[in-house]
Amino acid sequence: MIPLEVTIDIPSKAHEVLVGKAGANLQTYRKQYPDVQMTFPSLDSPSNMIHLKGQAEQAIGLKKRFN
């Protein structure tokens, strides 16, 4: 199976909300979408891009949650 790679442009100010307090939201996403790797830009980066890579159905499902 070839993994799907998806890039989402979300303002960096919203990244904190997506991650949640102490990463709580990320833990929830990882449980619901275990076959998707999420990569956020570093805190000092001006980038808004979040990268998702993994099983196509799960990557698309997670992208919809982020939008």
PDBQT receptor file of N, H, CA, C and O in Angstrom, charges set to zero:
ATOM      1  N   MET A   1       0.846  -1.179   0.000  1.00  0.00    +0.000 N 
ATOM      2  CA  MET A   1       0.000   0.000   0.000  1.00  0.00    +0.000 C 
ATOM      3  C   MET A   1       0.893   1.245   0.000  1.00  0.00    +0.000 C 
ATOM      4  O   MET A   1       1.835   1.345   0.787  1.00  0.00    +0.000 OA
ATOM      5  N   ILE A   2       0.590   2.173  -0.875  1.00  0.00    +0.000 N 
ATOM      6  H   ILE A   2      -0.175   2.092  -1.514  1.00  0.00    +0.000 HD
ATOM      7  CA  ILE A   2       1.337   3.423  -0.960  1.00  0.00    +0.000 C 
ATOM      8  C   ILE A   2       0.658   4.445  -0.054  1.00  0.00    +0.000 C 
ATOM      9  O   ILE A   2      -0.537   4.699  -0.200  1.00  0.00    +0.000 OA
ATOM     10  N   PRO A   3       1.414   5.040   0.889  1.00  0.00    +0.000 N 
ATOM     11  CA  PRO A   3       0.803   6.029   1.779  1.00  0.00    +0.000 C 
ATOM     12  C   PRO A   3       0.447   7.312   1.035  1.00  0.00    +0.000 C 
ATOM     13  O   PRO A   3       1.095   7.694   0.060  1.00  0.00    +0.000 OA
ATOM     14  N   LEU A   4      -0.580   7.946   1.514  1.00  0.00    +0.000 N 
ATOM     15  H   LEU A   4      -1.107   7.635   2.305  1.00  0.00    +0.000 HD
ATOM     16  CA  LEU A   4      -1.020   9.231   0.977  1.00  0.00    +0.000 C 
ATOM     17  C   LEU A   4      -0.357  10.326   1.796  1.00  0.00    +0.000 C 
ATOM     18  O   LEU A   4      -0.281  10.238   3.021  1.00  0.00    +0.000 OA
ATOM     19  N   GLU A   5       0.123  11.360   1.112  1.00  0.00    +0.000 N 
ATOM     20  H   GLU A   5       0.061  11.432   0.116  1.00  0.00    +0.000 HD
ATOM     21  CA  GLU A   5       0.694  12.518   1.791  1.00  0.00    +0.000 C 
ATOM     22  C   GLU A   5      -0.209  13.720   1.527  1.00  0.00    +0.000 C 
ATOM     23  O   GLU A   5      -0.526  14.034   0.379  1.00  0.00    +0.000 OA
ATOM     24  N   VAL A   6      -0.615  14.384   2.599  1.00  0.00    +0.000 N 
ATOM     25  H   VAL A   6      -0.357  14.129   3.532  1.00  0.00    +0.000 HD
ATOM     26  CA  VAL A   6      -1.523  15.523   2.520  1.00  0.00    +0.000 C 
ATOM     27  C   VAL A   6      -0.902  16.677   3.289  1.00  0.00    +0.000 C 
ATOM     28  O   VAL A   6      -0.361  16.484   4.378  1.00  0.00    +0.000 OA
ATOM     29  N   THR A   7      -0.977  17.863   2.730  1.00  0.00    +0.000 N 
ATOM     30  H   THR A   7      -1.416  18.020   1.845  1.00  0.00    +0.000 HD
ATOM     31  CA  THR A   7      -0.508  19.065   3.415  1.00  0.00    +0.000 C 
ATOM     32  C   THR A   7      -1.700  19.987   3.618  1.00  0.00    +0.000 C 
ATOM     33  O   THR A   7      -2.480  20.231   2.697  1.00  0.00    +0.000 OA
ATOM     34  N   ILE A   8      -1.829  20.494   4.838  1.00  0.00    +0.000 N 
ATOM     35  H   ILE A   8      -1.196  20.296   5.586  1.00  0.00    +0.000 HD
ATOM     36  CA  ILE A   8      -2.949  21.370   5.184  1.00  0.00    +0.000 C 
ATOM     37  C   ILE A   8      -2.388  22.714   5.622  1.00  0.00    +0.000 C 
ATOM     38  O   ILE A   8      -1.467  22.771   6.437  1.00  0.00    +0.000 OA
ATOM     39  N   ASP A   9      -2.935  23.783   5.088  1.00  0.00    +0.000 N 
ATOM     40  H   ASP A   9      -3.683  23.737   4.426  1.00  0.00    +0.000 HD
ATOM     41  CA  ASP A   9      -2.511  25.135   5.458  1.00  0.00    +0.000 C 
ATOM     42  C   ASP A   9      -3.478  25.662   6.518  1.00  0.00    +0.000 C 
ATOM     43  O   ASP A   9      -4.605  26.054   6.216  1.00  0.00    +0.000 OA
ATOM     44  N   ILE A  10      -3.013  25.660   7.753  1.00  0.00    +0.000 N 
ATOM     45  H   ILE A  10      -2.098  25.342   7.998  1.00  0.00    +0.000 HD
ATOM     46  CA  ILE A  10      -3.815  26.143   8.879  1.00  0.00    +0.000 C 
ATOM     47  C   ILE A  10      -2.991  27.202   9.602  1.00  0.00    +0.000 C 
ATOM     48  O   ILE A  10      -1.835  26.944   9.936  1.00  0.00    +0.000 OA
ATOM     49  N   PRO A  11      -3.547  28.384   9.855  1.00  0.00    +0.000 N 
ATOM     50  CA  PRO A  11      -2.782  29.439  10.523  1.00  0.00    +0.000 C 
ATOM     51  C   PRO A  11      -2.094  28.924  11.791  1.00  0.00    +0.000 C 
ATOM     52  O   PRO A  11      -2.683  28.177  12.573  1.00  0.00    +0.000 OA
ATOM     53  N   SER A  12      -0.855  29.333  11.974  1.00  0.00    +0.000 N 
ATOM     54  H   SER A  12      -0.377  29.940  11.339  1.00  0.00    +0.000 HD
ATOM     55  CA  SER A  12      -0.062  28.832  13.100  1.00  0.00    +0.000 C 
ATOM     56  C   SER A  12      -0.709  29.122  14.456  1.00  0.00    +0.000 C 
ATOM     57  O   SER A  12      -0.486  28.384  15.416  1.00  0.00    +0.000 OA
ATOM     58  N   LYS A  13      -1.497  30.173  14.541  1.00  0.00    +0.000 N 
ATOM     59  H   LYS A  13      -1.678  30.772  13.761  1.00  0.00    +0.000 HD
ATOM     60  CA  LYS A  13      -2.189  30.480  15.798  1.00  0.00    +0.000 C 
ATOM     61  C   LYS A  13      -3.189  29.391  16.165  1.00  0.00    +0.000 C 
ATOM     62  O   LYS A  13      -3.487  29.205  17.345  1.00  0.00    +0.000 OA
ATOM     63  N   ALA A  14      -3.708  28.674  15.187  1.00  0.00    +0.000 N 
ATOM     64  H   ALA A  14      -3.466  28.825  14.229  1.00  0.00    +0.000 HD
ATOM     65  CA  ALA A  14      -4.680  27.605  15.428  1.00  0.00    +0.000 C 
ATOM     66  C   ALA A  14      -4.011  26.278  15.777  1.00  0.00    +0.000 C 
ATOM     67  O   ALA A  14      -4.689  25.361  16.240  1.00  0.00    +0.000 OA
ATOM     68  N   HIS A  15      -2.717  26.152  15.570  1.00  0.00    +0.000 N 
ATOM     69  H   HIS A  15      -2.167  26.897  15.193  1.00  0.00    +0.000 HD
ATOM     70  CA  HIS A  15      -2.025  24.894  15.853  1.00  0.00    +0.000 C 
ATOM     71  C   HIS A  15      -2.148  24.518  17.328  1.00  0.00    +0.000 C 
ATOM     72  O   HIS A  15      -2.298  23.344  17.666  1.00  0.00    +0.000 OA
ATOM     73  N   GLU A  16      -2.082  25.521  18.200  1.00  0.00    +0.000 N 
ATOM     74  H   GLU A  16      -1.960  26.475  17.926  1.00  0.00    +0.000 HD
ATOM     75  CA  GLU A  16      -2.180  25.248  19.639  1.00  0.00    +0.000 C 
ATOM     76  C   GLU A  16      -3.525  24.597  19.975  1.00  0.00    +0.000 C 
ATOM     77  O   GLU A  16      -3.583  23.693  20.809  1.00  0.00    +0.000 OA
ATOM     78  N   VAL A  17      -4.576  25.039  19.348  1.00  0.00    +0.000 N 
ATOM     79  H   VAL A  17      -4.529  25.774  18.671  1.00  0.00    +0.000 HD
ATOM     80  CA  VAL A  17      -5.898  24.471  19.574  1.00  0.00    +0.000 C 
ATOM     81  C   VAL A  17      -5.948  23.032  19.060  1.00  0.00    +0.000 C 
ATOM     82  O   VAL A  17      -6.522  22.160  19.712  1.00  0.00    +0.000 OA
ATOM     83  N   LEU A  18      -5.353  22.785  17.903  1.00  0.00    +0.000 N 
ATOM     84  H   LEU A  18      -4.886  23.494  17.374  1.00  0.00    +0.000 HD
ATOM     85  CA  LEU A  18      -5.332  21.431  17.344  1.00  0.00    +0.000 C 
ATOM     86  C   LEU A  18      -4.555  20.472  18.234  1.00  0.00    +0.000 C 
ATOM     87  O   LEU A  18      -4.947  19.317  18.399  1.00  0.00    +0.000 OA
ATOM     88  N   VAL A  19      -3.459  20.946  18.804  1.00  0.00    +0.000 N 
ATOM     89  H   VAL A  19      -3.140  21.884  18.669  1.00  0.00    +0.000 HD
ATOM     90  CA  VAL A  19      -2.629  20.100  19.669  1.00  0.00    +0.000 C 
ATOM     91  C   VAL A  19      -3.333  19.868  21.004  1.00  0.00    +0.000 C 
ATOM     92  O   VAL A  19      -3.308  18.758  21.535  1.00  0.00    +0.000 OA
ATOM     93  N   GLY A  20      -3.958  20.904  21.544  1.00  0.00    +0.000 N 
ATOM     94  H   GLY A  20      -3.979  21.806  21.112  1.00  0.00    +0.000 HD
ATOM     95  CA  GLY A  20      -4.662  20.790  22.818  1.00  0.00    +0.000 C 
ATOM     96  C   GLY A  20      -3.720  20.916  24.001  1.00  0.00    +0.000 C 
ATOM     97  O   GLY A  20      -2.498  20.881  23.853  1.00  0.00    +0.000 OA
ATOM     98  N   LYS A  21      -4.305  21.060  25.159  1.00  0.00    +0.000 N 
ATOM     99  H   LYS A  21      -5.298  21.089  25.279  1.00  0.00    +0.000 HD
ATOM    100  CA  LYS A  21      -3.530  21.213  26.388  1.00  0.00    +0.000 C 
ATOM    101  C   LYS A  21      -2.728  19.934  26.643  1.00  0.00    +0.000 C 
ATOM    102  O   LYS A  21      -3.288  18.840  26.722  1.00  0.00    +0.000 OA
ATOM    103  N   ALA A  22      -1.419  20.091  26.769  1.00  0.00    +0.000 N 
ATOM    104  H   ALA A  22      -0.964  20.980  26.705  1.00  0.00    +0.000 HD
ATOM    105  CA  ALA A  22      -0.489  18.971  27.007  1.00  0.00    +0.000 C 
ATOM    106  C   ALA A  22      -0.622  17.892  25.924  1.00  0.00    +0.000 C 
ATOM    107  O   ALA A  22      -0.355  16.717  26.178  1.00  0.00    +0.000 OA
ATOM    108  N   GLY A  23      -1.034  18.295  24.720  1.00  0.00    +0.000 N 
ATOM    109  H   GLY A  23      -1.251  19.249  24.514  1.00  0.00    +0.000 HD
ATOM    110  CA  GLY A  23      -1.120  17.354  23.607  1.00  0.00    +0.000 C 
ATOM    111  C   GLY A  23      -2.330  16.436  23.648  1.00  0.00    +0.000 C 
ATOM    112  O   GLY A  23      -2.351  15.414  22.963  1.00  0.00    +0.000 OA
ATOM    113  N   ALA A  24      -3.332  16.782  24.436  1.00  0.00    +0.000 N 
ATOM    114  H   ALA A  24      -3.314  17.613  24.992  1.00  0.00    +0.000 HD
ATOM    115  CA  ALA A  24      -4.507  15.918  24.605  1.00  0.00    +0.000 C 
ATOM    116  C   ALA A  24      -5.226  15.646  23.288  1.00  0.00    +0.000 C 
ATOM    117  O   ALA A  24      -5.624  14.512  23.024  1.00  0.00    +0.000 OA
ATOM    118  N   ASN A  25      -5.397  16.672  22.464  1.00  0.00    +0.000 N 
ATOM    119  H   ASN A  25      -5.074  17.594  22.678  1.00  0.00    +0.000 HD
ATOM    120  CA  ASN A  25      -6.091  16.470  21.182  1.00  0.00    +0.000 C 
ATOM    121  C   ASN A  25      -5.264  15.592  20.251  1.00  0.00    +0.000 C 
ATOM    122  O   ASN A  25      -5.821  14.760  19.535  1.00  0.00    +0.000 OA
ATOM    123  N   LEU A  26      -3.945  15.762  20.248  1.00  0.00    +0.000 N 
ATOM    124  H   LEU A  26      -3.492  16.437  20.830  1.00  0.00    +0.000 HD
ATOM    125  CA  LEU A  26      -3.082  14.918  19.414  1.00  0.00    +0.000 C 
ATOM    126  C   LEU A  26      -3.204  13.460  19.816  1.00  0.00    +0.000 C 
ATOM    127  O   LEU A  26      -3.247  12.581  18.955  1.00  0.00    +0.000 OA
ATOM    128  N   GLN A  27      -3.258  13.194  21.100  1.00  0.00    +0.000 N 
ATOM    129  H   GLN A  27      -3.223  13.908  21.800  1.00  0.00    +0.000 HD
ATOM    130  CA  GLN A  27      -3.413  11.816  21.567  1.00  0.00    +0.000 C 
ATOM    131  C   GLN A  27      -4.726  11.221  21.067  1.00  0.00    +0.000 C 
ATOM    132  O   GLN A  27      -4.772  10.057  20.670  1.00  0.00    +0.000 OA
ATOM    133  N   THR A  28      -5.778  12.009  21.087  1.00  0.00    +0.000 N 
ATOM    134  H   THR A  28      -5.741  12.955  21.410  1.00  0.00    +0.000 HD
ATOM    135  CA  THR A  28      -7.074  11.547  20.587  1.00  0.00    +0.000 C 
ATOM    136  C   THR A  28      -6.993  11.247  19.098  1.00  0.00    +0.000 C 
ATOM    137  O   THR A  28      -7.478  10.208  18.649  1.00  0.00    +0.000 OA
ATOM    138  N   TYR A  29      -6.383  12.152  18.323  1.00  0.00    +0.000 N 
ATOM    139  H   TYR A  29      -5.990  12.996  18.688  1.00  0.00    +0.000 HD
ATOM    140  CA  TYR A  29      -6.238  11.927  16.883  1.00  0.00    +0.000 C 
ATOM    141  C   TYR A  29      -5.425  10.673  16.603  1.00  0.00    +0.000 C 
ATOM    142  O   TYR A  29      -5.758   9.909  15.697  1.00  0.00    +0.000 OA
ATOM    143  N   ARG A  30      -4.362  10.454  17.373  1.00  0.00    +0.000 N 
ATOM    144  H   ARG A  30      -4.092  11.076  18.108  1.00  0.00    +0.000 HD
ATOM    145  CA  ARG A  30      -3.511   9.276  17.153  1.00  0.00    +0.000 C 
ATOM    146  C   ARG A  30      -4.260   7.983  17.445  1.00  0.00    +0.000 C 
ATOM    147  O   ARG A  30      -4.014   6.968  16.794  1.00  0.00    +0.000 OA
ATOM    148  N   LYS A  31      -5.166   8.006  18.410  1.00  0.00    +0.000 N 
ATOM    149  H   LYS A  31      -5.366   8.831  18.939  1.00  0.00    +0.000 HD
ATOM    150  CA  LYS A  31      -5.969   6.813  18.706  1.00  0.00    +0.000 C 
ATOM    151  C   LYS A  31      -6.994   6.563  17.600  1.00  0.00    +0.000 C 
ATOM    152  O   LYS A  31      -7.219   5.417  17.210  1.00  0.00    +0.000 OA
ATOM    153  N   GLN A  32      -7.616   7.632  17.092  1.00  0.00    +0.000 N 
ATOM    154  H   GLN A  32      -7.433   8.563  17.409  1.00  0.00    +0.000 HD
ATOM    155  CA  GLN A  32      -8.643   7.497  16.061  1.00  0.00    +0.000 C 
ATOM    156  C   GLN A  32      -8.048   7.226  14.685  1.00  0.00    +0.000 C 
ATOM    157  O   GLN A  32      -8.680   6.577  13.852  1.00  0.00    +0.000 OA
ATOM    158  N   TYR A  33      -6.840   7.718  14.444  1.00  0.00    +0.000 N 
ATOM    159  H   TYR A  33      -6.327   8.245  15.122  1.00  0.00    +0.000 HD
ATOM    160  CA  TYR A  33      -6.185   7.589  13.138  1.00  0.00    +0.000 C 
ATOM    161  C   TYR A  33      -4.766   7.045  13.344  1.00  0.00    +0.000 C 
ATOM    162  O   TYR A  33      -3.790   7.760  13.118  1.00  0.00    +0.000 OA
ATOM    163  N   PRO A  34      -4.649   5.784  13.772  1.00  0.00    +0.000 N 
ATOM    164  CA  PRO A  34      -3.334   5.246  14.136  1.00  0.00    +0.000 C 
ATOM    165  C   PRO A  34      -2.368   5.082  12.964  1.00  0.00    +0.000 C 
ATOM    166  O   PRO A  34      -1.159   4.978  13.174  1.00  0.00    +0.000 OA
ATOM    167  N   ASP A  35      -2.873   5.057  11.755  1.00  0.00    +0.000 N 
ATOM    168  H   ASP A  35      -3.855   5.141  11.584  1.00  0.00    +0.000 HD
ATOM    169  CA  ASP A  35      -2.010   4.855  10.588  1.00  0.00    +0.000 C 
ATOM    170  C   ASP A  35      -1.595   6.159   9.917  1.00  0.00    +0.000 C 
ATOM    171  O   ASP A  35      -1.145   6.148   8.771  1.00  0.00    +0.000 OA
ATOM    172  N   VAL A  36      -1.741   7.291  10.623  1.00  0.00    +0.000 N 
ATOM    173  H   VAL A  36      -2.107   7.300  11.554  1.00  0.00    +0.000 HD
ATOM    174  CA  VAL A  36      -1.389   8.591  10.054  1.00  0.00    +0.000 C 
ATOM    175  C   VAL A  36      -0.315   9.247  10.917  1.00  0.00    +0.000 C 
ATOM    176  O   VAL A  36      -0.450   9.345  12.137  1.00  0.00    +0.000 OA
ATOM    177  N   GLN A  37       0.743   9.687  10.265  1.00  0.00    +0.000 N 
ATOM    178  H   GLN A  37       0.853   9.607   9.274  1.00  0.00    +0.000 HD
ATOM    179  CA  GLN A  37       1.802  10.437  10.936  1.00  0.00    +0.000 C 
ATOM    180  C   GLN A  37       1.522  11.923  10.715  1.00  0.00    +0.000 C 
ATOM    181  O   GLN A  37       1.320  12.359   9.582  1.00  0.00    +0.000 OA
ATOM    182  N   MET A  38       1.509  12.695  11.798  1.00  0.00    +0.000 N 
ATOM    183  H   MET A  38       1.672  12.341  12.719  1.00  0.00    +0.000 HD
ATOM    184  CA  MET A  38       1.271  14.132  11.718  1.00  0.00    +0.000 C 
ATOM    185  C   MET A  38       2.565  14.875  12.005  1.00  0.00    +0.000 C 
ATOM    186  O   MET A  38       3.275  14.553  12.957  1.00  0.00    +0.000 OA
ATOM    187  N   THR A  39       2.872  15.869  11.182  1.00  0.00    +0.000 N 
ATOM    188  H   THR A  39       2.296  16.131  10.408  1.00  0.00    +0.000 HD
ATOM    189  CA  THR A  39       4.067  16.674  11.393  1.00  0.00    +0.000 C 
ATOM    190  C   THR A  39       3.672  18.144  11.397  1.00  0.00    +0.000 C 
ATOM    191  O   THR A  39       3.149  18.667  10.414  1.00  0.00    +0.000 OA
ATOM    192  N   PHE A  40       3.934  18.799  12.528  1.00  0.00    +0.000 N 
ATOM    193  H   PHE A  40       4.359  18.374  13.327  1.00  0.00    +0.000 HD
ATOM    194  CA  PHE A  40       3.668  20.226  12.678  1.00  0.00    +0.000 C 
ATOM    195  C   PHE A  40       4.986  20.974  12.527  1.00  0.00    +0.000 C 
ATOM    196  O   PHE A  40       6.045  20.426  12.834  1.00  0.00    +0.000 OA
ATOM    197  N   PRO A  41       4.936  22.227  12.055  1.00  0.00    +0.000 N 
ATOM    198  CA  PRO A  41       6.169  23.018  11.995  1.00  0.00    +0.000 C 
ATOM    199  C   PRO A  41       6.647  23.346  13.412  1.00  0.00    +0.000 C 
ATOM    200  O   PRO A  41       5.856  23.336  14.355  1.00  0.00    +0.000 OA
ATOM    201  N   SER A  42       7.924  23.632  13.556  1.00  0.00    +0.000 N 
ATOM    202  H   SER A  42       8.567  23.640  12.789  1.00  0.00    +0.000 HD
ATOM    203  CA  SER A  42       8.454  23.996  14.872  1.00  0.00    +0.000 C 
ATOM    204  C   SER A  42       7.839  25.322  15.325  1.00  0.00    +0.000 C 
ATOM    205  O   SER A  42       7.329  26.094  14.513  1.00  0.00    +0.000 OA
ATOM    206  N   LEU A  43       7.895  25.566  16.607  1.00  0.00    +0.000 N 
ATOM    207  H   LEU A  43       8.309  24.939  17.267  1.00  0.00    +0.000 HD
ATOM    208  CA  LEU A  43       7.287  26.776  17.171  1.00  0.00    +0.000 C 
ATOM    209  C   LEU A  43       7.870  28.064  16.605  1.00  0.00    +0.000 C 
ATOM    210  O   LEU A  43       7.161  29.064  16.495  1.00  0.00    +0.000 OA
ATOM    211  N   ASP A  44       9.136  28.054  16.249  1.00  0.00    +0.000 N 
ATOM    212  H   ASP A  44       9.712  27.242  16.338  1.00  0.00    +0.000 HD
ATOM    213  CA  ASP A  44       9.759  29.263  15.721  1.00  0.00    +0.000 C 
ATOM    214  C   ASP A  44       9.665  29.372  14.204  1.00  0.00    +0.000 C 
ATOM    215  O   ASP A  44      10.215  30.303  13.616  1.00  0.00    +0.000 OA
ATOM    216  N   SER A  45       8.984  28.443  13.572  1.00  0.00    +0.000 N 
ATOM    217  H   SER A  45       8.537  27.686  14.050  1.00  0.00    +0.000 HD
ATOM    218  CA  SER A  45       8.841  28.454  12.120  1.00  0.00    +0.000 C 
ATOM    219  C   SER A  45       7.677  29.360  11.694  1.00  0.00    +0.000 C 
ATOM    220  O   SER A  45       6.644  29.389  12.363  1.00  0.00    +0.000 OA
ATOM    221  N   PRO A  46       7.834  30.089  10.600  1.00  0.00    +0.000 N 
ATOM    222  CA  PRO A  46       6.733  30.908  10.098  1.00  0.00    +0.000 C 
ATOM    223  C   PRO A  46       5.721  30.087   9.281  1.00  0.00    +0.000 C 
ATOM    224  O   PRO A  46       4.710  30.627   8.831  1.00  0.00    +0.000 OA
ATOM    225  N   SER A  47       5.985  28.807   9.090  1.00  0.00    +0.000 N 
ATOM    226  H   SER A  47       6.806  28.368   9.455  1.00  0.00    +0.000 HD
ATOM    227  CA  SER A  47       5.126  27.949   8.268  1.00  0.00    +0.000 C 
ATOM    228  C   SER A  47       3.793  27.654   8.943  1.00  0.00    +0.000 C 
ATOM    229  O   SER A  47       3.717  27.524  10.164  1.00  0.00    +0.000 OA
ATOM    230  N   ASN A  48       2.749  27.550   8.136  1.00  0.00    +0.000 N 
ATOM    231  H   ASN A  48       2.811  27.656   7.144  1.00  0.00    +0.000 HD
ATOM    232  CA  ASN A  48       1.416  27.166   8.603  1.00  0.00    +0.000 C 
ATOM    233  C   ASN A  48       1.099  25.714   8.254  1.00  0.00    +0.000 C 
ATOM    234  O   ASN A  48       0.051  25.198   8.642  1.00  0.00    +0.000 OA
ATOM    235  N   MET A  49       1.996  25.054   7.526  1.00  0.00    +0.000 N 
ATOM    236  H   MET A  49       2.848  25.473   7.211  1.00  0.00    +0.000 HD
ATOM    237  CA  MET A  49       1.703  23.748   6.943  1.00  0.00    +0.000 C 
ATOM    238  C   MET A  49       1.809  22.599   7.944  1.00  0.00    +0.000 C 
ATOM    239  O   MET A  49       2.801  22.459   8.659  1.00  0.00    +0.000 OA
ATOM    240  N   ILE A  50       0.757  21.785   7.972  1.00  0.00    +0.000 N 
ATOM    241  H   ILE A  50      -0.049  21.899   7.391  1.00  0.00    +0.000 HD
ATOM    242  CA  ILE A  50       0.734  20.548   8.741  1.00  0.00    +0.000 C 
ATOM    243  C   ILE A  50       0.742  19.420   7.717  1.00  0.00    +0.000 C 
ATOM    244  O   ILE A  50      -0.044  19.428   6.770  1.00  0.00    +0.000 OA
ATOM    245  N   HIS A  51       1.629  18.455   7.910  1.00  0.00    +0.000 N 
ATOM    246  H   HIS A  51       2.268  18.449   8.679  1.00  0.00    +0.000 HD
ATOM    247  CA  HIS A  51       1.765  17.353   6.964  1.00  0.00    +0.000 C 
ATOM    248  C   HIS A  51       1.180  16.086   7.572  1.00  0.00    +0.000 C 
ATOM    249  O   HIS A  51       1.460  15.749   8.723  1.00  0.00    +0.000 OA
ATOM    250  N   LEU A  52       0.371  15.393   6.791  1.00  0.00    +0.000 N 
ATOM    251  H   LEU A  52       0.144  15.666   5.856  1.00  0.00    +0.000 HD
ATOM    252  CA  LEU A  52      -0.199  14.117   7.188  1.00  0.00    +0.000 C 
ATOM    253  C   LEU A  52       0.283  13.067   6.203  1.00  0.00    +0.000 C 
ATOM    254  O   LEU A  52       0.294  13.303   4.995  1.00  0.00    +0.000 OA
ATOM    255  N   LYS A  53       0.681  11.914   6.712  1.00  0.00    +0.000 N 
ATOM    256  H   LYS A  53       0.673  11.722   7.693  1.00  0.00    +0.000 HD
ATOM    257  CA  LYS A  53       1.138  10.838   5.835  1.00  0.00    +0.000 C 
ATOM    258  C   LYS A  53       0.668   9.515   6.415  1.00  0.00    +0.000 C 
ATOM    259  O   LYS A  53       0.887   9.217   7.589  1.00  0.00    +0.000 OA
ATOM    260  N   GLY A  54       0.017   8.729   5.564  1.00  0.00    +0.000 N 
ATOM    261  H   GLY A  54      -0.160   8.972   4.610  1.00  0.00    +0.000 HD
ATOM    262  CA  GLY A  54      -0.429   7.427   6.039  1.00  0.00    +0.000 C 
ATOM    263  C   GLY A  54      -1.484   6.823   5.149  1.00  0.00    +0.000 C 
ATOM    264  O   GLY A  54      -1.658   7.226   3.999  1.00  0.00    +0.000 OA
ATOM    265  N   GLN A  55      -2.182   5.859   5.691  1.00  0.00    +0.000 N 
ATOM    266  H   GLN A  55      -2.040   5.532   6.626  1.00  0.00    +0.000 HD
ATOM    267  CA  GLN A  55      -3.232   5.144   4.982  1.00  0.00    +0.000 C 
ATOM    268  C   GLN A  55      -4.255   6.165   4.468  1.00  0.00    +0.000 C 
ATOM    269  O   GLN A  55      -4.724   7.015   5.225  1.00  0.00    +0.000 OA
ATOM    270  N   ALA A  56      -4.592   6.074   3.187  1.00  0.00    +0.000 N 
ATOM    271  H   ALA A  56      -4.210   5.384   2.572  1.00  0.00    +0.000 HD
ATOM    272  CA  ALA A  56      -5.383   7.109   2.507  1.00  0.00    +0.000 C 
ATOM    273  C   ALA A  56      -6.686   7.451   3.218  1.00  0.00    +0.000 C 
ATOM    274  O   ALA A  56      -6.962   8.626   3.457  1.00  0.00    +0.000 OA
ATOM    275  N   GLU A  57      -7.484   6.461   3.558  1.00  0.00    +0.000 N 
ATOM    276  H   GLU A  57      -7.260   5.506   3.364  1.00  0.00    +0.000 HD
ATOM    277  CA  GLU A  57      -8.788   6.724   4.184  1.00  0.00    +0.000 C 
ATOM    278  C   GLU A  57      -8.625   7.472   5.503  1.00  0.00    +0.000 C 
ATOM    279  O   GLU A  57      -9.383   8.397   5.791  1.00  0.00    +0.000 OA
ATOM    280  N   GLN A  58      -7.645   7.077   6.300  1.00  0.00    +0.000 N 
ATOM    281  H   GLN A  58      -7.028   6.325   6.066  1.00  0.00    +0.000 HD
ATOM    282  CA  GLN A  58      -7.424   7.736   7.591  1.00  0.00    +0.000 C 
ATOM    283  C   GLN A  58      -6.842   9.137   7.419  1.00  0.00    +0.000 C 
ATOM    284  O   GLN A  58      -7.232  10.055   8.142  1.00  0.00    +0.000 OA
ATOM    285  N   ALA A  59      -5.923   9.317   6.481  1.00  0.00    +0.000 N 
ATOM    286  H   ALA A  59      -5.606   8.571   5.894  1.00  0.00    +0.000 HD
ATOM    287  CA  ALA A  59      -5.336  10.641   6.248  1.00  0.00    +0.000 C 
ATOM    288  C   ALA A  59      -6.401  11.634   5.795  1.00  0.00    +0.000 C 
ATOM    289  O   ALA A  59      -6.418  12.780   6.243  1.00  0.00    +0.000 OA
ATOM    290  N   ILE A  60      -7.280  11.197   4.914  1.00  0.00    +0.000 N 
ATOM    291  H   ILE A  60      -7.266  10.266   4.550  1.00  0.00    +0.000 HD
ATOM    292  CA  ILE A  60      -8.364  12.062   4.453  1.00  0.00    +0.000 C 
ATOM    293  C   ILE A  60      -9.349  12.350   5.599  1.00  0.00    +0.000 C 
ATOM    294  O   ILE A  60      -9.823  13.477   5.737  1.00  0.00    +0.000 OA
ATOM    295  N   GLY A  61      -9.650  11.348   6.409  1.00  0.00    +0.000 N 
ATOM    296  H   GLY A  61      -9.264  10.432   6.297  1.00  0.00    +0.000 HD
ATOM    297  CA  GLY A  61     -10.545  11.556   7.558  1.00  0.00    +0.000 C 
ATOM    298  C   GLY A  61      -9.983  12.561   8.551  1.00  0.00    +0.000 C 
ATOM    299  O   GLY A  61     -10.714  13.405   9.069  1.00  0.00    +0.000 OA
ATOM    300  N   LEU A  62      -8.694  12.471   8.813  1.00  0.00    +0.000 N 
ATOM    301  H   LEU A  62      -8.100  11.785   8.393  1.00  0.00    +0.000 HD
ATOM    302  CA  LEU A  62      -8.063  13.415   9.741  1.00  0.00    +0.000 C 
ATOM    303  C   LEU A  62      -8.022  14.809   9.128  1.00  0.00    +0.000 C 
ATOM    304  O   LEU A  62      -8.234  15.796   9.832  1.00  0.00    +0.000 OA
ATOM    305  N   LYS A  63      -7.758  14.903   7.851  1.00  0.00    +0.000 N 
ATOM    306  H   LYS A  63      -7.587  14.101   7.279  1.00  0.00    +0.000 HD
ATOM    307  CA  LYS A  63      -7.752  16.206   7.176  1.00  0.00    +0.000 C 
ATOM    308  C   LYS A  63      -9.120  16.870   7.335  1.00  0.00    +0.000 C 
ATOM    309  O   LYS A  63      -9.193  18.073   7.587  1.00  0.00    +0.000 OA
ATOM    310  N   LYS A  64     -10.186  16.114   7.193  1.00  0.00    +0.000 N 
ATOM    311  H   LYS A  64     -10.126  15.137   6.989  1.00  0.00    +0.000 HD
ATOM    312  CA  LYS A  64     -11.536  16.676   7.341  1.00  0.00    +0.000 C 
ATOM    313  C   LYS A  64     -11.758  17.165   8.771  1.00  0.00    +0.000 C 
ATOM    314  O   LYS A  64     -12.440  18.169   8.975  1.00  0.00    +0.000 OA
ATOM    315  N   ARG A  65     -11.195  16.472   9.767  1.00  0.00    +0.000 N 
ATOM    316  H   ARG A  65     -10.641  15.656   9.602  1.00  0.00    +0.000 HD
ATOM    317  CA  ARG A  65     -11.320  16.918  11.155  1.00  0.00    +0.000 C 
ATOM    318  C   ARG A  65     -10.612  18.250  11.380  1.00  0.00    +0.000 C 
ATOM    319  O   ARG A  65     -11.073  19.084  12.159  1.00  0.00    +0.000 OA
ATOM    320  N   PHE A  66      -9.487  18.442  10.691  1.00  0.00    +0.000 N 
ATOM    321  H   PHE A  66      -9.113  17.765  10.058  1.00  0.00    +0.000 HD
ATOM    322  CA  PHE A  66      -8.712  19.666  10.835  1.00  0.00    +0.000 C 
ATOM    323  C   PHE A  66      -9.342  20.844  10.112  1.00  0.00    +0.000 C 
ATOM    324  O   PHE A  66      -9.084  21.991  10.478  1.00  0.00    +0.000 OA
ATOM    325  N   ASN A  67     -10.147  20.601   9.112  1.00  0.00    +0.000 N 
ATOM    326  H   ASN A  67     -10.357  19.670   8.814  1.00  0.00    +0.000 HD
ATOM    327  CA  ASN A  67     -10.745  21.706   8.339  1.00  0.00    +0.000 C 
ATOM    328  C   ASN A  67     -11.956  22.251   8.980  1.00  0.00    +0.000 C 
ATOM    329  O   ASN A  67     -12.568  23.180   8.453  1.00  0.00    +0.000 OA
TER     330      ASN A  67
